[in-house]
Amino acid sequence: MLKTVETMSNLGAIDAAHHLHPFSDMKKLNAAGTRIIQRAEGVHVFDSNGKKYLDAFAGLWCVNVGYGRREIADAVFNQINELPYYNTFFGTTTPPTTLLAQKITEHAGPKMNHVFFTNSGSEASDTWFRIARVYWKALGKPTKTKIIARKNGYHGSTVAGASLGGMKWMHEQGNLPIDGIVHINQPYWYVEGGDLSPAEFGLKVARELEEKIDELGADNVAAFVAEPIQGAGGVIVPPETYWPEISRICKEKDILLVSDEVICGFGRLGSWFGYQHFGVEPDLAPVAKGLSSGYLPIGGVLVSDRVAEVMVNQIGDFAHGYTYSGHPVCAAAALENIRIIEEEGLVERVRDDIGPYFAEAWKSLSDHEIVGEAVSVGLMAGLQLTIDKATRRRFAKPDDVGTLVRNHCVENGLIMRATGDRMLASPPLVISRGEVNEMIATLRKGLDHLRDTVKE
């Protein structure tokens, strides 16, 4: 624990000297200085100068039960005292690890009854990637190795995760994607829908999956992966026609459907998992973030009975795993996190109470002259900035306008995220109506700031 004023006052300099940040231009960051977040409570975080921020992004989409949960801290403390670590290799397990696997599957649906634990969503992507290929090989179809993913999707930043993701700027660093991964278009109607209605566009982009499978040959395709709602890509909510068609194609072509639940899982959409919201049944589902509300790092892959039966009875040794797979302390944190979600009815709260209230408040921003659309599901929302509502025309420099709004919000005590010219929000599931109102009012001031800056 940091105890001295001297140490605290020097943290910025120490950070610049020694800490390489993820997804950061370190030269620019060191010049600007790092914001030191020192403590948090509820939906707010406080920096080292004592400034208070409403965290409308729940850390990184993850602090679902809010900050400062003593119950989770106590569960972690007790588990560390009893058993701080043991592995799940060599025929061993620990009580919280086993109980967590059971608890997750209680909410995953009747056909999802197994979990493989990882330490993050990125590792979960690597894990299901291997499972899918091993699965088909065990069934005597070793050529079914190719994975179809989506442009502008995000599945982590490991080599496999970044390859599965469809972000070119990530592919440019490291000569990615790796062999065997191809991408089709995303269901981003506002920017790419043209003259088609959302329903027509949803069918069109879904059927690109069928076309790509036919092009590659169904005997060569292992799986299709997608986020129920694209997160880092901009909170892209697909048209209602999209997911039913995707599900149909995967079933008819006999390829595995992978629903990336790293963001959408554990209540964010008003359902335990995003695939439940859209009424589809995946074969594999990576999870993380809301599993422990970010209190400790843990992830996993939900495995359907169809796939698990083959893994258990036909594969033999599955040569994959991590030193900390199912770490008992992380599992204890996740168990307590899920208990809180259950006992406080947070999934139902998002579905029936705060989610609808948030949706109405978020939608009210549609009347702003530079807002093209304001969409949300549960407590996950995207706001499209536009220079012309009628034509859906974008600003010439999308990254600049989003950053301008985001920075204005942060300066005024609201943590938002911008992906290009889309503003993103995913507040903790415990946010109050008053805090929603505060968020919307501050964001509206940020939009006004952009409007006035553009006029100038």
C-alpha positions in Angstrom: 0.0 0.0 0.0 1.2 3.5 -0.8 1.8 5.3 2.4 3.9 8.4 1.9 2.9 11.8 0.4 6.2 11.8 -1.4 5.5 8.6 -3.2 2.1 9.7 -4.2 3.4 13.0 -5.5 6.0 11.2 -7.6 3.6 8.6 -9.1 3.3 10.4 -12.4 7.0 10.6 -12.9 7.5 7.0 -11.9 4.7 5.9 -14.3 6.4 7.8 -17.2 9.8 6.3 -16.3 8.7 2.6 -16.0 5.2 1.8 -17.0 4.2 0.9 -20.6 0.5 1.3 -20.9 -1.8 -0.8 -23.1 -3.2 0.7 -26.3 -1.3 3.9 -25.8 1.1 6.2 -27.6 3.6 6.4 -24.8 5.4 9.6 -26.1 2.1 11.5 -26.1 0.9 10.0 -22.8 4.2 10.9 -21.0 4.0 14.4 -22.4 0.3 14.9 -21.3 0.8 13.1 -17.9 -1.1 10.1 -16.5 -4.3 10.4 -14.5 -3.8 8.5 -11.3 -7.1 6.8 -10.1 -6.7 6.3 -6.4 -10.0 5.1 -5.0 -13.6 4.3 -5.9 -17.1 3.8 -4.5 -20.4 2.9 -6.1 -20.3 4.3 -9.7 -17.6 6.9 -9.0 -13.9 6.9 -9.1 -11.5 9.5 -7.5 -8.1 10.6 -8.8 -5.1 11.4 -6.7 -6.1 15.1 -6.6 -9.5 14.2 -5.1 -11.5 14.9 -8.3 -14.6 12.8 -8.6 -15.8 11.1 -11.8 -19.0 9.3 -12.6 -17.6 6.1 -14.3 -20.1 5.6 -17.2 -17.9 2.9 -18.5 -17.6 0.6 -15.5 -13.9 0.5 -15.8 -13.6 -1.4 -19.1 -17.2 -2.7 -19.4 -16.7 -4.8 -16.3 -17.5 -3.3 -12.9 -21.1 -4.6 -13.0 -21.8 -4.6 -9.3 -20.1 -1.2 -8.7 -17.0 -0.3 -6.7 -16.4 -0.8 -3.0 -18.1 -4.1 -2.4 -16.8 -5.2 0.9 -18.5 -8.7 0.5 -16.1 -9.4 -2.4 -13.1 -8.2 -0.5 -14.0 -10.4 2.4 -14.5 -13.4 0.2 -11.1 -12.8 -1.3 -9.5 -12.3 2.1 -11.0 -15.5 3.5 -9.9 -17.6 0.5 -6.4 -16.2 0.6 -6.1 -17.3 4.2 -7.5 -20.7 3.5 -5.9 -21.5 0.2 -4.2 -18.7 -1.8 -3.4 -20.9 -4.8 -3.5 -24.3 -6.3 -3.7 -25.5 -9.9 -6.3 -27.5 -11.7 -3.8 -29.7 -13.6 -3.0 -33.3 -12.7 -6.5 -34.3 -11.5 -6.9 -31.6 -8.9 -9.3 -28.7 -8.3 -10.4 -26.4 -5.5 -13.8 -25.8 -3.9 -14.4 -22.3 -5.3 -13.3 -23.3 -8.8 -15.7 -26.2 -8.9 -18.6 -24.3 -7.4 -18.1 -21.4 -9.8 -18.3 -23.7 -12.8 -21.6 -25.0 -11.4 -22.9 -21.5 -10.6 -22.2 -20.1 -14.1 -24.0 -22.9 -15.8 -27.1 -22.4 -13.7 -27.7 -19.2 -15.7 -26.3 -20.3 -19.1 -29.2 -22.2 -20.4 -30.1 -26.0 -20.6 -27.4 -26.8 -23.2 -24.5 -25.0 -21.6 -23.2 -27.2 -18.8 -19.4 -26.9 -18.8 -16.8 -24.2 -18.3 -13.1 -24.0 -19.1 -11.4 -21.3 -17.0 -8.9 -18.7 -18.3 -7.5 -15.5 -16.8 -9.0 -13.0 -19.3 -11.3 -12.6 -22.3 -8.3 -12.6 -24.6 -7.2 -16.0 -23.3 -10.8 -17.2 -23.6 -10.6 -16.4 -27.3 -7.4 -18.4 -27.7 -9.0 -21.2 -25.8 -12.2 -21.6 -27.8 -10.2 -21.2 -31.0 -8.3 -24.3 -30.1 -11.4 -26.2 -28.8 -13.2 -25.6 -32.1 -10.4 -27.1 -34.2 -9.7 -30.0 -31.8 -13.5 -30.7 -31.8 -13.8 -31.2 -35.5 -10.6 -33.2 -35.7 -11.9 -35.6 -33.1 -15.0 -36.1 -35.2 -12.9 -37.1 -38.2 -13.2 -33.7 -40.0 -9.6 -32.4 -39.7 -10.0 -29.9 -42.6 -12.6 -27.9 -40.6 -10.1 -25.4 -39.3 -11.0 -22.0 -40.7 -12.7 -19.4 -38.6 -15.0 -16.6 -39.9 -15.2 -13.4 -37.9 -16.4 -9.9 -38.5 -14.7 -6.7 -39.6 -14.5 -4.2 -36.7 -15.2 -7.0 -34.2 -13.0 -7.2 -31.1 -12.0 -10.5 -29.4 -8.9 -9.5 -27.4 -5.3 -8.5 -28.1 -3.4 -11.8 -27.9 -2.2 -13.1 -31.3 -5.3 -15.3 -31.8 -7.6 -12.7 -30.2 -6.3 -9.8 -32.3 -6.5 -12.0 -35.4 -10.1 -13.0 -34.7 -10.9 -9.3 -34.2 -11.4 -7.4 -37.4 -9.5 -4.2 -36.7 -7.0 -3.4 -39.4 -4.9 -1.1 -37.2 -4.3 -4.0 -34.8 -3.5 -6.4 -37.7 -0.8 -4.0 -38.9 1.2 -4.5 -35.7 2.4 -8.1 -35.8 1.6 -9.2 -39.3 -1.9 -10.4 -38.4 -4.3 -12.1 -38.8 -2.8 -15.5 -38.6 -3.6 -18.1 -41.2 -7.1 -19.6 -41.2 -9.1 -16.5 -40.1 -11.2 -14.6 -42.5 -13.6 -11.7 -42.0 -17.0 -10.6 -43.3 -18.8 -7.3 -43.0 -20.3 -6.0 -39.7 -24.0 -5.2 -39.2 -23.4 -1.4 -38.9 -26.5 -0.1 -40.6 -26.0 3.6 -39.8 -22.7 3.9 -41.7 -22.8 0.9 -44.1 -26.5 0.3 -44.7 -26.9 2.7 -47.7 -30.5 2.8 -48.9 -31.5 -0.5 -47.4 -33.8 -0.5 -44.4 -32.2 -1.9 -41.2 -34.2 -5.2 -41.6 -33.0 -5.6 -45.2 -29.5 -4.7 -44.3 -29.5 -7.2 -41.4 -30.4 -10.0 -43.7 -27.9 -8.9 -46.3 -24.8 -8.9 -44.0 -25.9 -12.1 -42.3 -26.1 -13.9 -45.6 -22.5 -12.8 -46.3 -21.7 -15.6 -43.8 -23.4 -18.1 -46.0 -21.6 -16.8 -49.0 -18.3 -17.0 -47.3 -18.9 -20.6 -46.1 -19.8 -21.6 -49.6 -16.7 -19.9 -51.0 -14.4 -21.7 -48.5 -16.4 -24.9 -48.4 -18.3 -26.0 -45.3 -15.9 -28.9 -44.9 -13.2 -26.3 -44.2 -15.0 -24.0 -41.8 -14.9 -24.7 -38.1 -16.8 -21.7 -36.6 -18.2 -18.3 -36.8 -17.6 -15.8 -34.0 -19.3 -12.6 -33.2 -20.2 -10.3 -30.2 -24.0 -10.2 -29.7 -23.5 -6.4 -29.7 -20.1 -5.1 -30.9 -18.4 -3.4 -28.0 -15.1 -1.8 -28.8 -16.2 -1.4 -32.4 -18.8 1.2 -31.3 -21.7 -0.5 -29.6 -23.1 -1.6 -32.9 -26.6 -3.0 -32.2 -27.5 -5.4 -35.1 -30.9 -5.1 -36.8 -33.5 -7.6 -35.5 -33.2 -9.7 -38.6 -29.5 -10.4 -38.1 -29.1 -13.0 -35.4 -31.9 -15.3 -36.4 -30.4 -15.5 -39.8 -26.9 -16.1 -38.5 -28.2 -18.9 -36.3 -30.0 -20.5 -39.2 -26.9 -20.5 -41.4 -24.7 -22.0 -38.7 -27.1 -24.8 -38.1 -27.7 -25.6 -41.8 -24.0 -25.4 -42.7 -22.9 -27.3 -39.5 -20.4 -24.9 -38.2 -19.9 -23.9 -34.6 -21.5 -20.6 -33.4 -19.4 -18.7 -31.0 -21.0 -15.9 -29.0 -18.4 -13.6 -27.5 -19.9 -12.7 -24.1 -16.9 -11.0 -22.6 -18.8 -7.7 -22.5 -22.5 -8.7 -22.9 -22.4 -11.5 -20.2 -23.6 -11.2 -16.6 -26.4 -8.8 -16.9 -25.3 -6.0 -19.1 -28.1 -6.4 -21.6 -30.8 -7.3 -19.0 -30.2 -11.0 -19.5 -27.5 -13.2 -18.0 -25.9 -13.6 -21.5 -26.2 -11.7 -24.7 -27.1 -14.8 -26.7 -30.2 -15.1 -24.5 -31.3 -11.6 -25.4 -31.1 -12.4 -29.1 -32.6 -15.9 -28.7 -29.8 -17.9 -30.1 -28.0 -21.0 -28.8 -24.2 -20.9 -29.3 -21.8 -23.8 -29.1 -19.1 -21.9 -27.3 -19.2 -18.6 -25.4 -16.1 -16.8 -24.0 -16.7 -14.8 -20.8 -14.7 -12.5 -18.5 -15.2 -8.9 -17.3 -18.6 -9.1 -15.5 -17.8 -12.6 -14.2 -15.9 -11.0 -11.3 -17.0 -7.4 -12.0 -13.3 -6.7 -12.6 -12.3 -7.3 -8.9 -9.9 -10.0 -9.9 -8.8 -11.3 -13.3 -10.8 -14.3 -14.4 -12.4 -15.6 -17.6 -13.6 -18.7 -19.2 -15.3 -20.4 -22.1 -18.9 -21.8 -21.7 -19.0 -25.1 -23.6 -22.2 -26.6 -24.9 -23.1 -30.2 -24.3 -22.6 -30.9 -28.0 -18.9 -29.9 -27.8 -18.3 -31.1 -24.2 -19.4 -34.6 -25.0 -16.7 -34.9 -27.6 -14.1 -33.2 -25.4 -14.9 -35.6 -22.6 -15.3 -38.9 -24.5 -13.2 -38.5 -27.8 -10.4 -36.0 -27.5 -8.3 -37.5 -24.7 -5.8 -35.1 -23.2 -6.6 -31.5 -24.3 -3.2 -30.0 -24.3 -4.2 -26.5 -23.3 -4.4 -24.5 -20.1 -2.9 -21.9 -17.8 -1.1 -21.9 -14.5 -3.9 -19.8 -13.1 -6.9 -21.5 -14.8 -9.7 -21.4 -12.2 -7.5 -19.6 -9.6 -9.2 -20.2 -6.3 -9.0 -16.6 -5.1 -10.3 -15.2 -8.4 -13.1 -17.9 -8.3 -14.1 -16.9 -4.8 -14.4 -13.3 -6.0 -16.5 -14.3 -9.0 -18.7 -16.5 -6.8 -19.4 -13.6 -4.5 -20.0 -11.3 -7.4 -22.6 -13.6 -8.9 -24.2 -14.0 -5.5 -24.6 -10.2 -5.4 -26.1 -10.1 -8.9 -28.6 -12.8 -7.9 -29.6 -11.5 -4.5 -29.9 -7.9 -5.6 -31.8 -8.9 -8.8 -29.4 -6.8 -10.9 -30.2 -8.7 -14.2 -33.9 -8.1 -13.6 -33.2 -4.5 -12.6 -31.5 -3.8 -15.9 -34.2 -5.6 -17.8 -37.2 -4.0 -16.1 -36.2 -0.8 -14.3 -32.9 1.0 -14.8 -32.4 -0.3 -18.3 -35.7 1.1 -19.7 -35.1 4.4 -17.8 -31.6 4.6 -19.2 -32.9 3.8 -22.7 -35.4 6.7 -22.6 -32.8 9.1 -21.2 -30.2 8.1 -23.8 -32.7 8.3 -26.6 -33.4 11.9 -25.6 -30.0 12.8 -27.0 -31.4 12.1 -30.5 -32.8 15.6 -30.6 -29.3 17.1 -30.6 -28.3 18.5 -34.0 -25.0 16.5 -34.2 -26.5 13.2 -33.1 -27.4 10.7 -35.8 -28.7 7.9 -33.6 -28.8 7.0 -30.0 -29.1 3.2 -29.4 -29.0 1.1 -26.3 -29.7 -2.4 -25.0 -29.8 -2.7 -21.2 -26.9 -0.7 -19.9 -24.8 -0.7 -23.1 -25.2 2.3 -25.4 -23.8 3.9 -28.5 -24.3 7.5 -29.8 -23.4 8.3 -33.4 -22.1 11.7 -34.1 -23.0 13.2 -37.5 -22.7 16.4 -39.4 -25.9 15.9 -41.3 -28.8 13.9 -39.9 -30.7 13.6 -43.1 -27.9 12.0 -45.1 -26.1 10.2 -42.2 -23.0 12.0 -43.3 -20.0 11.7 -41.0 -17.5 14.3 -39.9 -14.3 14.5 -42.0 -12.2 13.4 -39.0 -14.2 10.9 -36.9 -11.5 10.3 -34.3 -11.1 13.9 -33.6 -14.7 14.7 -32.9 -15.2 11.7 -30.6 -12.1 12.5 -28.7 -13.2 16.1 -28.3 -16.5 15.1 -26.7 -14.9 12.4 -24.5 -12.2 14.8 -23.2 -14.8 17.5 -22.5 -16.8 15.0 -20.5 -13.8 13.8 -18.5 -12.9 17.4 -17.7 -16.4 17.8 -16.3 -16.3 14.6 -14.2 -17.8 12.0 -16.6 -15.8 9.1 -17.9 -17.0 8.2 -21.4 -15.4 6.3 -24.3 -15.2 7.2 -27.9 -14.7 4.9 -30.8 -14.2 7.2 -33.8 -17.3 9.3 -34.0 -19.4 7.1 -31.7 -19.7 7.8 -28.0 -20.0 4.6 -25.8 -21.4 4.0 -22.4 -21.7 0.9 -20.1 -22.2 2.1 -16.6 -22.3 -0.3 -13.5 -25.6 -2.1 -13.2 -26.2 -0.4 -9.8 -26.4 3.1 -11.3 -29.3 5.2 -10.0 -31.8 7.2 -12.0 -30.3 10.4 -10.6 -26.8 9.3 -11.8 -28.2 8.5 -15.2 -29.6 12.0 -15.4 -26.3 13.4 -14.4 -24.5 11.4 -17.1 -26.9 12.5 -19.8 -26.7 16.2 -18.8 -22.9 16.2 -18.8 -22.8 14.3 -22.1 -25.2 16.8 -23.6 -22.8 19.6 -22.6 -20.0 17.7 -24.4 -22.1 17.5 -27.5 -22.8 21.3 -27.3 -19.1 21.8 -27.0 -18.5 19.9 -30.2 -21.3 21.7 -32.0 -19.9 25.1 -30.9 -16.3 24.1 -31.8 -17.4 23.0 -35.3 -19.2 26.3 -35.9 -16.1 28.2 -34.8 
